[in-house]
Amino acid sequence: MADELVRIGKVHARLLRGELTGKLWNVVAETFIDCTLEWGDRRCRSETVRKAWALIVAF
């Protein structure tokens, strides 16, 4: 799974040509994590899914 995430990240980096800074990516990651925390117990938004998103974003 890690190799796949790295591959996807490289594609995104190539498309953006380095236009987004690491600081901005950190803000994006924090936003995704905050959103997953707000999901709560809504339908199809299990704790497992929330943790998976948090791990992907943290990667």
ABEGO torsion letter per residue (X at the ends): XAAAAAAAAAAAAAAAGGABBAAAAAAAAAAAAAAAAAAEABBGBBAAAAAAAAAAAAX
